[in-house]
Amino acid sequence: MHVEVTTTPARAEVKVPLPSALLGDVRAWTRLHPAHWRRTYPARQINNLYFDTANYAGLNANLAGVADRAKLRMRWYGPCLARPGNPQLELKRKQGLAGWKEIVHVGRDFDLEIGAWSILLDDLWAAVGNRAPNWLMRFPLPVLINAYQREYFATPDGAVRLTIDTDLRALDQRSSAQPNVRRETLLADIVVVEIKAGLDDEATERLAAIISGLPARVDRFSKYVRGVMAAPDL
């Protein structure tokens, strides 16, 4: 079975993690900023299942700051963490500040409260066709599930996009043969602002100008890395 792989445009991506106590400042900054941010989509919950290797190749590449790296996740939307509906498998690529995704729509739903990981992974392999299994061979092990609330904004011309992520949750998957959708890892209460723009000079200049007014500094940040590192040692 052939499954179409779609690729998103490459964009410059920057992240600004900050304490949740500053959420009010971020909202005020968004409301009053001369970029005239507009909501582009209703707020919703995002859920991800991250995969990695036995020696955490994806995690370690991020920690080492490797310029050209990738990570694999299955993403779905909505309030039900345990029942991925209409999920998509995403290979997220990163080269310096530029990021893009290769996406395969899985084409079936799952119930993470029924069955072992071995069965669920067999079903996923069967569903994603003839290209994405190469992704699952590269990153074969389910490591972390996370979820958060996301708000979506963009400039009026759509050239620069902004998201605000709150209520971050993480559930470690390494200690059980079955999915863990109940036992959460304790995370610091933070907010993550992410801003994306095209790679042309004009877009990157606008991005730099916008970042300069944020109430916190740009920093490297990965929700996957943060969730894994916060989990108790196994």
C-alpha positions in Angstrom: 0.0 0.0 0.0 1.4 3.4 -1.0 0.9 6.2 1.5 1.5 9.8 0.5 4.1 11.7 2.4 3.6 15.4 2.6 6.4 17.8 3.5 5.8 21.2 5.2 7.7 24.3 4.0 11.0 24.9 5.9 10.7 27.8 8.3 12.9 29.5 10.8 11.8 28.4 14.3 12.6 30.0 17.7 11.3 29.0 21.1 11.0 31.0 24.2 10.3 29.0 27.4 9.3 31.0 30.4 7.7 30.5 33.8 3.9 30.2 33.7 3.8 33.2 36.1 4.6 35.3 33.0 1.7 34.1 31.0 -0.2 37.3 31.6 2.7 39.3 30.3 2.9 37.1 27.2 -0.8 37.5 26.5 -0.5 41.3 27.0 2.5 41.4 24.7 0.5 39.4 22.0 -2.5 41.7 22.3 -0.6 45.0 22.1 2.3 44.1 19.8 2.6 46.2 16.6 2.7 42.9 14.6 -1.1 42.9 15.1 -1.3 39.2 16.0 -4.6 37.5 15.0 -6.0 34.2 16.2 -5.9 31.8 13.3 -7.3 28.6 14.9 -9.2 27.7 18.0 -7.1 26.7 21.0 -6.9 22.9 21.3 -5.0 20.1 23.0 -2.0 18.5 21.1 -0.9 15.0 22.0 2.3 13.3 20.9 3.9 9.9 21.2 7.6 10.2 20.7 9.9 7.4 19.5 13.6 6.9 19.9 16.4 4.3 19.9 17.6 2.1 22.7 20.5 4.5 23.3 18.4 7.7 22.8 19.9 8.9 19.6 17.3 11.5 19.1 17.5 12.8 22.6 21.3 12.9 22.6 21.4 14.7 19.2 19.3 17.4 20.7 21.3 17.7 23.9 24.5 17.9 21.9 23.1 20.6 19.7 23.6 18.6 16.5 22.7 21.0 13.7 21.1 18.4 11.4 18.8 16.1 13.4 15.4 14.4 13.4 12.8 13.1 15.8 9.8 10.9 15.2 6.4 11.3 16.8 2.8 10.3 16.3 0.5 13.3 16.8 -3.2 13.6 17.4 -5.5 16.4 18.6 -8.3 16.7 21.1 -8.9 16.1 24.8 -8.6 12.2 24.7 -5.0 11.3 25.5 -5.7 7.5 25.5 -7.5 7.2 22.2 -5.5 8.7 19.3 -8.1 9.7 16.6 -7.0 10.5 13.1 -3.3 10.5 14.1 -0.4 11.3 11.8 3.2 10.1 12.0 5.6 13.0 11.7 9.4 13.0 11.1 10.4 16.4 12.3 13.6 17.6 10.7 15.9 20.4 12.0 18.8 22.1 10.3 20.1 25.0 12.4 17.1 27.4 12.9 15.2 25.9 10.0 12.6 23.2 10.7 10.1 21.2 8.7 8.0 18.0 8.9 7.4 15.0 6.8 4.0 13.7 7.5 2.0 10.5 6.9 -1.6 10.3 7.9 -2.0 6.9 9.7 -5.5 6.2 8.5 -6.8 4.5 11.6 -7.5 5.2 15.2 -6.0 3.5 18.3 -6.9 2.8 21.9 -3.9 3.0 24.1 -5.7 1.4 27.0 -6.1 -1.9 25.1 -3.2 -4.1 24.1 0.6 -4.2 24.5 3.0 -1.9 22.8 4.1 -4.7 20.6 0.6 -5.1 19.2 0.0 -1.4 18.8 3.4 -1.0 17.0 2.5 -3.8 14.6 -0.8 -2.1 13.8 1.1 1.2 13.2 3.6 -0.4 10.9 0.8 -2.0 8.9 -1.1 1.3 8.6 1.6 3.7 7.4 2.6 2.0 4.2 5.9 1.7 2.3 8.0 4.7 3.3 7.2 5.6 6.9 8.3 2.2 8.2 11.8 3.4 7.5 11.2 6.0 10.2 10.0 3.3 12.6 13.2 1.3 11.9 15.3 4.4 12.7 13.3 5.2 15.9 11.7 2.0 17.0 10.9 2.5 20.7 8.0 4.4 22.3 9.6 6.6 24.9 7.2 9.4 25.9 3.7 10.7 25.5 3.1 14.4 26.1 0.2 16.8 25.8 -0.4 20.5 26.0 -2.8 23.3 25.2 -1.9 25.4 22.1 -3.1 28.8 21.0 -2.5 29.9 17.4 -1.7 33.4 16.1 -0.3 35.0 12.9 0.5 38.4 11.5 -2.3 39.7 9.2 -0.3 38.6 6.1 0.4 35.1 7.6 4.1 35.6 7.1 5.0 35.1 10.8 3.2 32.6 13.0 3.1 32.4 16.8 1.9 29.7 19.2 1.6 29.7 23.0 1.7 26.3 24.7 0.5 25.8 28.3 -0.4 23.0 30.7 2.4 20.7 29.6 2.1 17.1 30.7 4.4 14.1 30.1 4.0 10.4 30.6 7.0 8.1 30.5 6.6 4.9 28.4 9.8 3.1 29.1 8.8 1.0 32.2 5.9 -1.0 30.9 5.0 -3.3 28.1 1.7 -1.5 27.9 1.1 2.2 27.2 1.1 4.5 30.3 -1.8 7.0 30.0 -2.2 7.5 33.8 1.1 8.1 35.6 2.3 11.6 34.8 5.9 12.8 35.3 6.2 16.0 37.4 7.1 18.9 35.2 8.0 22.5 36.0 5.1 24.8 35.3 6.2 26.6 32.2 4.8 28.3 29.0 6.5 27.9 25.6 6.2 30.6 23.0 7.2 29.5 19.5 7.6 31.8 16.5 8.0 30.7 12.9 8.8 32.6 9.7 10.0 32.0 6.2 13.7 31.7 5.5 13.9 34.8 3.2 15.7 37.9 4.4 12.5 40.0 4.9 10.8 37.3 7.0 13.9 36.7 9.2 14.3 40.4 9.8 10.7 40.6 10.9 11.2 37.6 13.1 14.3 39.2 14.8 12.3 42.4 15.4 9.5 40.5 17.0 11.7 38.4 19.2 13.5 41.5 20.5 10.3 42.6 22.3 9.5 39.4 24.1 9.5 39.4 27.9 12.0 36.5 28.0 15.0 35.4 25.9 15.1 32.8 23.1 16.5 29.5 24.2 16.8 25.9 23.0 13.9 23.9 24.2 12.4 20.5 23.5 9.2 19.2 25.1 10.4 15.7 24.4 13.8 16.2 26.0 12.2 18.0 29.0 9.7 15.1 29.6 12.3 12.4 29.3 14.8 14.2 31.6 12.2 14.9 34.2 11.2 11.2 34.5 12.6 9.2 37.4 15.5 7.0 36.6 14.5 3.5 35.5 
